[in-house]
Amino acid sequence: MQDPHATRPAANARPVVMGQSLKRTIAERASALGFDAVRVTGAEAPEHMGAALDAFLAQGREGDMGWLKDTAARRKSPRALWPEVRSVILLGTNYGSAADPLGSLQDPSRGAVSVYAKRADYHDVIKGKLKQLAGQIQALAGGDVKVFVDTAPVMEKPLAAKAGLGWQGKHTNLVSRDFGSWLFLGSIFTTVEIEADTPEIDHCGACRRCLDACPTNAFTAPYEIDARRCISYLTIEHKGHIAREFRAAMGNRIYGCDDCLAVCPWNKFAQASHEAKLAIRRQADDPPLAEILTLDDAAFRIRFRGTPIKRTGRDRFVRNALIAAGNAADASLVPPVEALTGDPSPLVRAMAAWALRRLDPARADTIRAQRLATETDNAVRTEWLGHEGAHAQ
């Protein structure tokens, strides 16, 4: 995101390093700070980027992510966001895992968490390094700088492809020949003109492993995704009840989904991250469902403080865990699931009713009348009654 405290050099500040020497120095400084890849592109928008965004939004595929539509005009081009920008420096940080990213799907007693979210929040880790590097670039070359990491209206993936960090695969994510699917992206905008690198070409060929791996058929065509069907969207961004058509397919995924990333053949070149600040945190590493189902808001905040998981909030996270519990066929989860049928949050109560009906239909029938007698939320009532019409999308 933009650093509001970025300093401006004096108007007559003279650059210390320019040309290829500047690019080499930037690459060296970036490596010293722990970045694994760095490339440069001009401030012109990548070809077709704006049209692709317009088509995505026109079909409502952003779902609850209204900020995509609100910032669409600025998102289409770096210069729409900052007219003075002349070059964009794209930086990649490897977050590959030594473990099989799909291994956690084999243990239904645990909630599968996306590889990126098992660590410290990458926004915090990368933003600090971007600020350091931006300050060094400013000292070397003059000009103004702004730093961004994911939260600003910057389309990092198309820009990264244009800069040569990789290419956007058929799953719409960036693929790197050196790091496979596992790069966090950040960018530095500068008013200094820096020679651009060559864009990477598409190496997907006829492969469609990522498309075929999606549990919920979120890809409408190669290079096109409907976020409303994506498990990452459903478990992280979606604020409401998750439609029935997706619940069984979610399996034990409680925060994100790595399936399309993990099956990419280019991961044969991937390597485990060496960034100490991005080490896997035990408390976020595919936690037991029995533990998640007992978390109140305070315990949730303590357990996931400093990780990406915190942004969903307790209610949505427990909602996800209840769906995983309903898919687990584990009778030991019945007591915590039943307890959540009385939770203050209707989001939680609804999924608790659904999960209990799957885990122990007889017990669900026993307490259903009692719960319905005091339940005023229509979505929760629908789950108790077992109506097949999805109450919310």
C-alpha positions as CSV (number, residue, x, y, z in Angstrom):
1,M,0.0,0.0,0.0
2,Q,1.1,3.6,-0.4
3,D,3.4,4.9,2.3
4,P,1.7,8.2,3.3
5,H,5.0,9.3,4.9
6,A,7.1,8.9,1.8
7,T,9.6,11.7,1.5
8,R,10.2,13.9,-1.5
9,P,13.8,14.7,-2.4
10,A,14.7,18.3,-3.1
11,A,13.7,19.4,-6.6
12,N,17.3,19.8,-7.6
13,A,18.4,16.4,-6.2
14,R,20.7,14.7,-8.7
15,P,20.7,10.9,-9.2
16,V,23.7,9.0,-8.0
17,V,23.2,5.9,-10.2
18,M,21.4,5.5,-13.5
19,G,20.9,3.1,-16.4
20,Q,21.9,-0.5,-16.2
21,S,24.0,0.3,-13.1
22,L,20.9,1.4,-11.3
23,K,19.0,-1.8,-12.3
24,R,21.9,-3.9,-11.0
25,T,22.1,-2.0,-7.8
26,I,18.3,-2.3,-7.3
27,A,18.5,-6.1,-7.8
28,E,21.4,-6.4,-5.4
29,R,19.7,-4.3,-2.7
30,A,16.4,-6.2,-3.2
31,S,18.2,-9.6,-2.8
32,A,20.0,-8.3,0.4
33,L,16.5,-7.5,1.8
34,G,15.3,-11.0,1.1
35,F,13.3,-10.5,-2.1
36,D,13.7,-13.5,-4.4
37,A,12.9,-11.9,-7.8
38,V,12.9,-8.3,-9.2
39,R,11.9,-7.0,-12.5
40,V,11.0,-3.6,-14.0
41,T,8.2,-2.5,-16.3
42,G,7.0,0.8,-17.7
43,A,3.9,2.6,-16.3
44,E,1.8,1.7,-19.4
45,A,-1.1,-0.6,-18.6
46,P,-0.6,-4.2,-19.8
47,E,-2.5,-5.0,-23.0
48,H,-6.1,-6.1,-22.5
49,M,-5.9,-5.6,-18.7
50,G,-8.7,-3.0,-18.5
51,A,-11.0,-4.9,-20.9
52,A,-10.5,-8.1,-18.9
53,L,-11.4,-6.3,-15.6
54,D,-14.5,-4.7,-17.2
55,A,-15.7,-8.0,-18.4
56,F,-15.1,-9.6,-15.0
57,L,-17.1,-6.9,-13.2
58,A,-19.8,-6.7,-15.8
59,Q,-20.7,-10.3,-15.0
60,G,-20.7,-9.7,-11.3
61,R,-17.9,-12.2,-10.7
62,E,-16.4,-10.1,-8.0
63,G,-19.2,-11.2,-5.6
64,D,-18.8,-9.4,-2.2
65,M,-15.6,-7.7,-3.3
66,G,-17.3,-4.4,-4.0
67,W,-14.0,-2.6,-3.7
68,L,-12.9,-4.0,-7.0
69,K,-15.7,-2.1,-8.7
70,D,-15.3,1.0,-6.6
71,T,-11.6,1.3,-7.6
72,A,-11.9,-0.1,-11.2
73,A,-10.9,3.2,-12.9
74,R,-7.7,3.5,-10.9
75,R,-7.0,-0.2,-11.1
76,K,-6.7,-0.3,-14.9
77,S,-3.4,1.5,-15.2
78,P,-0.5,2.6,-12.9
79,R,-0.9,6.1,-14.3
80,A,-4.6,6.1,-13.4
81,L,-3.5,5.6,-9.8
82,W,-0.6,8.0,-9.9
83,P,-0.2,10.1,-13.1
84,E,3.5,10.9,-12.3
85,V,4.7,7.3,-12.3
86,R,7.2,6.4,-15.0
87,S,8.4,2.9,-13.9
88,V,7.1,0.1,-11.8
89,I,9.5,-2.2,-9.9
90,L,7.9,-5.6,-9.3
91,L,9.3,-7.8,-6.5
92,G,8.6,-11.4,-5.6
93,T,9.0,-13.1,-2.3
94,N,9.0,-16.9,-2.3
95,Y,6.6,-18.6,0.1
96,G,7.0,-22.2,-1.1
97,S,6.4,-24.9,1.5
98,A,8.6,-27.9,2.2
99,A,5.4,-30.0,2.8
100,D,2.9,-31.1,0.2
101,P,0.4,-28.2,-0.1
102,L,-2.4,-30.8,-0.6
103,G,-1.4,-33.1,2.1
104,S,-3.7,-31.6,4.7
105,L,-6.7,-32.6,2.6
106,Q,-6.1,-36.2,3.6
107,D,-6.9,-35.6,7.3
108,P,-10.6,-34.6,7.8
109,S,-10.1,-34.0,11.5
110,R,-8.0,-30.9,10.7
111,G,-8.9,-27.7,8.9
112,A,-6.9,-27.2,5.8
113,V,-5.4,-23.7,5.6
114,S,-3.8,-22.2,2.5
115,V,0.0,-22.2,2.5
116,Y,0.2,-18.4,2.4
117,A,-2.0,-18.0,5.5
118,K,0.0,-20.3,7.9
119,R,2.6,-17.6,8.4
120,A,2.9,-14.0,9.5
121,D,0.8,-11.6,7.4
122,Y,2.8,-11.1,4.3
123,H,1.5,-7.5,4.0
124,D,3.3,-6.6,7.1
125,V,6.5,-8.5,6.3
126,I,6.8,-7.3,2.7
127,K,5.7,-3.7,3.2
128,G,8.5,-3.0,5.6
129,K,11.1,-4.3,3.1
130,L,9.5,-2.4,0.2
131,K,9.8,0.8,2.2
132,Q,13.5,0.2,2.9
133,L,14.2,-0.6,-0.8
134,A,12.2,2.4,-2.0
135,G,14.2,4.7,0.3
136,Q,17.4,3.3,-1.1
137,I,16.2,3.8,-4.7
138,Q,15.2,7.3,-3.9
139,A,18.7,8.0,-2.5
140,L,20.3,6.5,-5.6
141,A,18.1,7.9,-8.4
142,G,16.1,10.7,-6.9
143,G,12.4,11.1,-7.9
144,D,9.4,10.2,-5.8
145,V,8.4,6.7,-4.8
146,K,5.3,4.9,-3.5
147,V,5.1,1.3,-2.3
148,F,2.2,-1.1,-2.7
149,V,1.5,-4.7,-1.5
150,D,-1.9,-6.1,-2.5
151,T,-4.2,-3.8,-0.6
152,A,-4.1,-0.9,-3.1
153,P,-5.8,-0.8,-6.5
154,V,-2.8,-2.2,-8.3
155,M,-3.2,-5.2,-10.6
156,E,0.1,-6.9,-9.5
157,K,-0.3,-10.1,-11.6
158,P,-0.6,-8.5,-15.0
159,L,2.1,-6.0,-14.2
160,A,4.4,-8.8,-12.9
161,A,3.9,-10.7,-16.2
162,K,4.6,-7.6,-18.2
163,A,7.8,-7.1,-16.1
164,G,8.9,-10.6,-16.7
165,L,8.5,-12.1,-13.2
166,G,6.4,-14.9,-14.7
167,W,3.1,-15.3,-16.6
168,Q,-0.5,-15.5,-15.7
169,G,-1.5,-19.1,-15.9
170,K,-4.9,-20.5,-16.9
171,H,-5.8,-20.3,-13.2
172,T,-5.2,-16.5,-13.5
173,N,-2.4,-16.6,-10.9
174,L,1.2,-15.8,-11.6
175,V,3.5,-18.7,-12.5
176,S,7.3,-18.4,-12.2
177,R,9.8,-20.6,-14.0
178,D,11.9,-20.4,-10.8
179,F,9.4,-20.5,-8.0
180,G,6.3,-22.1,-9.5
181,S,3.0,-20.8,-8.0
182,W,4.5,-19.5,-4.8
183,L,5.4,-15.8,-5.0
184,F,4.1,-12.9,-2.9
185,L,4.1,-9.7,-5.0
186,G,4.9,-6.2,-4.1
187,S,5.6,-3.1,-6.2
188,I,7.4,0.2,-6.0
189,F,6.2,3.0,-8.2
190,T,8.8,5.7,-9.1
191,T,8.9,8.8,-11.2
192,V,12.3,7.8,-12.4
193,E,12.5,6.3,-15.9
194,I,14.1,2.8,-15.6
195,E,14.7,0.6,-18.6
196,A,12.0,-2.1,-18.7
197,D,12.6,-5.8,-18.7
198,T,11.2,-8.2,-21.3
199,P,7.7,-9.7,-20.5
200,E,7.6,-13.4,-19.9
201,I,5.8,-15.5,-22.5
202,D,3.0,-18.0,-21.6
203,H,4.4,-21.5,-21.0
204,C,1.1,-23.2,-20.1
205,G,0.7,-24.9,-23.5
206,A,-2.1,-27.5,-23.7
207,C,-1.9,-28.2,-19.9
208,R,-5.1,-27.8,-18.0
209,R,-4.3,-29.4,-14.7
210,C,-5.2,-26.3,-12.7
211,L,-8.6,-26.0,-14.4
212,D,-9.5,-29.6,-13.8
213,A,-8.3,-29.5,-10.2
214,C,-10.8,-26.9,-9.0
215,P,-13.3,-28.6,-6.6
216,T,-16.1,-26.1,-7.4
217,N,-15.6,-25.5,-11.1
218,A,-14.7,-21.8,-10.6
219,F,-12.9,-21.5,-14.0
220,T,-15.4,-20.6,-16.7
221,A,-12.7,-20.9,-19.3
222,P,-8.9,-20.9,-19.4
223,Y,-7.6,-17.6,-17.9
224,E,-11.1,-16.7,-16.6
225,I,-12.5,-17.2,-13.1
226,D,-15.8,-16.6,-11.4
227,A,-14.7,-15.6,-7.9
228,R,-18.2,-16.4,-6.5
229,R,-17.4,-20.1,-7.0
230,C,-13.9,-20.1,-5.7
231,I,-13.2,-21.7,-2.3
232,S,-10.6,-19.0,-1.5
233,Y,-13.3,-16.3,-2.1
234,L,-16.0,-18.3,-0.2
235,T,-13.9,-18.9,2.9
236,I,-12.1,-15.5,3.1
237,E,-14.1,-12.8,1.3
238,H,-17.7,-14.0,1.4
239,K,-19.5,-12.5,4.3
240,G,-22.7,-14.4,4.2
241,H,-23.9,-18.1,4.2
242,I,-22.1,-20.4,1.8
243,A,-24.5,-21.9,-0.7
244,R,-25.2,-25.6,-0.3
245,E,-23.9,-26.5,-3.7
246,F,-20.3,-25.7,-2.6
247,R,-20.2,-27.2,0.9
248,A,-19.4,-30.8,0.2
249,A,-16.8,-29.8,-2.4
250,M,-15.1,-27.6,0.2
251,G,-14.1,-30.8,2.1
252,N,-12.0,-29.6,5.1
253,R,-10.7,-26.4,3.6
254,I,-11.4,-23.7,6.1
255,Y,-9.2,-20.8,4.8
256,G,-8.4,-20.6,1.2
257,C,-7.6,-23.3,-1.3
258,D,-4.3,-24.2,-3.0
259,D,-5.5,-26.9,-5.4
260,C,-5.1,-25.0,-8.7
261,L,-1.7,-23.7,-7.5
262,A,-0.4,-26.9,-6.2
263,V,-1.0,-29.1,-9.3
264,C,0.9,-26.8,-11.6
265,P,3.8,-28.7,-13.3
266,W,6.1,-25.7,-12.9
267,N,6.2,-26.3,-9.2
268,K,8.9,-28.9,-9.9
269,F,11.2,-25.9,-9.8
270,A,9.7,-24.5,-6.6
271,Q,11.7,-24.4,-3.4
272,A,10.8,-23.9,0.3
273,S,10.9,-20.3,1.5
274,H,14.0,-19.3,3.5
275,E,12.5,-16.1,4.9
276,A,12.5,-16.5,8.7
277,K,9.7,-14.0,9.1
278,L,7.5,-16.2,6.9
279,A,8.1,-19.4,8.9
280,I,5.0,-21.7,9.4
281,R,3.2,-20.9,12.6
282,R,2.0,-23.9,14.5
283,Q,-1.2,-22.3,15.6
284,A,-2.2,-21.7,12.0
285,D,-0.9,-24.9,10.5
286,D,-4.0,-26.9,9.6
287,P,-5.5,-26.7,13.2
288,P,-7.7,-29.5,14.6
289,L,-11.4,-28.8,13.9
290,A,-12.2,-29.7,17.5
291,E,-10.1,-26.7,18.7
292,I,-11.5,-24.2,16.2
293,L,-15.1,-25.1,17.1
294,T,-14.5,-24.0,20.7
295,L,-13.0,-20.6,19.9
296,D,-14.8,-17.5,21.1
297,D,-13.8,-14.1,19.7
298,A,-11.1,-13.4,22.2
299,A,-9.5,-16.8,21.7
300,F,-9.7,-16.4,18.0
301,R,-7.9,-13.1,18.0
302,I,-5.1,-14.4,20.3
303,R,-4.5,-17.5,18.3
304,F,-4.4,-15.9,14.9
305,R,-2.9,-12.5,15.8
306,G,-0.5,-11.4,13.1
307,T,-1.6,-13.9,10.5
308,P,-3.8,-13.4,7.4
309,I,-6.5,-15.5,9.1
310,K,-7.4,-12.7,11.5
311,R,-9.1,-10.7,8.7
312,T,-12.0,-13.1,8.4
313,G,-13.1,-12.7,12.0
314,R,-14.1,-15.4,14.3
315,D,-17.7,-16.0,13.0
316,R,-16.7,-16.6,9.4
317,F,-13.8,-18.8,10.4
318,V,-16.0,-20.9,12.6
319,R,-18.6,-21.0,9.8
320,N,-16.0,-22.5,7.6
321,A,-14.9,-25.0,10.3
322,L,-18.5,-26.1,10.7
323,I,-18.7,-27.0,7.0
324,A,-15.5,-29.0,7.4
325,A,-17.0,-30.7,10.4
326,G,-20.1,-31.6,8.5
327,N,-17.9,-33.2,5.9
328,A,-15.7,-35.1,8.4
329,A,-18.0,-37.9,9.4
330,D,-16.5,-37.8,12.8
331,A,-18.8,-38.4,15.7
332,S,-16.4,-36.8,18.2
333,L,-17.3,-33.4,16.7
334,V,-21.0,-33.7,17.5
335,P,-20.7,-32.1,21.0
336,P,-18.9,-28.9,19.9
337,V,-21.1,-28.6,16.8
338,E,-24.3,-29.0,18.9
339,A,-23.0,-26.3,21.3
340,L,-22.7,-23.9,18.4
341,T,-26.3,-24.3,17.5
342,G,-26.9,-21.8,20.3
343,D,-24.1,-19.4,19.2
344,P,-24.9,-15.6,19.2
345,S,-24.0,-15.4,15.5
346,P,-26.7,-16.6,13.0
347,L,-23.9,-17.3,10.5
348,V,-22.5,-19.8,13.0
349,R,-25.9,-21.2,14.1
350,A,-26.9,-21.9,10.5
351,M,-23.8,-23.9,9.7
352,A,-24.0,-25.7,13.1
353,A,-27.5,-26.9,12.2
354,W,-26.3,-28.1,8.8
355,A,-23.3,-29.8,10.2
356,L,-25.2,-31.5,13.0
357,R,-27.8,-32.9,10.6
358,R,-24.9,-34.4,8.6
359,L,-23.0,-35.8,11.6
360,D,-25.9,-37.1,13.7
361,P,-29.3,-36.8,12.1
362,A,-31.0,-38.4,15.1
363,R,-29.6,-35.9,17.5
364,A,-30.5,-33.1,15.2
365,D,-34.1,-34.3,15.1
366,T,-34.1,-34.5,18.9
367,I,-33.2,-30.8,19.5
368,R,-34.7,-29.3,16.3
369,A,-38.0,-28.4,17.8
370,Q,-36.3,-26.8,20.8
371,R,-34.1,-24.7,18.6
372,L,-36.8,-23.7,16.2
373,A,-39.0,-22.5,19.1
374,T,-36.7,-19.6,19.8
375,E,-35.0,-19.1,16.4
376,T,-36.0,-16.0,14.5
377,D,-33.4,-16.0,11.7
378,N,-34.8,-17.3,8.5
379,A,-31.5,-18.7,7.3
380,V,-31.0,-20.7,10.4
381,R,-34.5,-22.0,10.4
382,T,-34.0,-23.1,6.8
383,E,-31.0,-25.2,7.8
384,W,-33.0,-26.9,10.6
385,L,-35.8,-27.7,8.4
386,G,-33.5,-29.1,5.7
387,H,-35.0,-27.2,2.8
388,E,-33.1,-27.9,-0.3
389,G,-33.5,-24.3,-1.7
390,A,-30.2,-22.6,-0.8
391,H,-31.1,-19.8,1.6
392,A,-28.2,-17.5,0.6
393,Q,-25.7,-17.3,-2.1
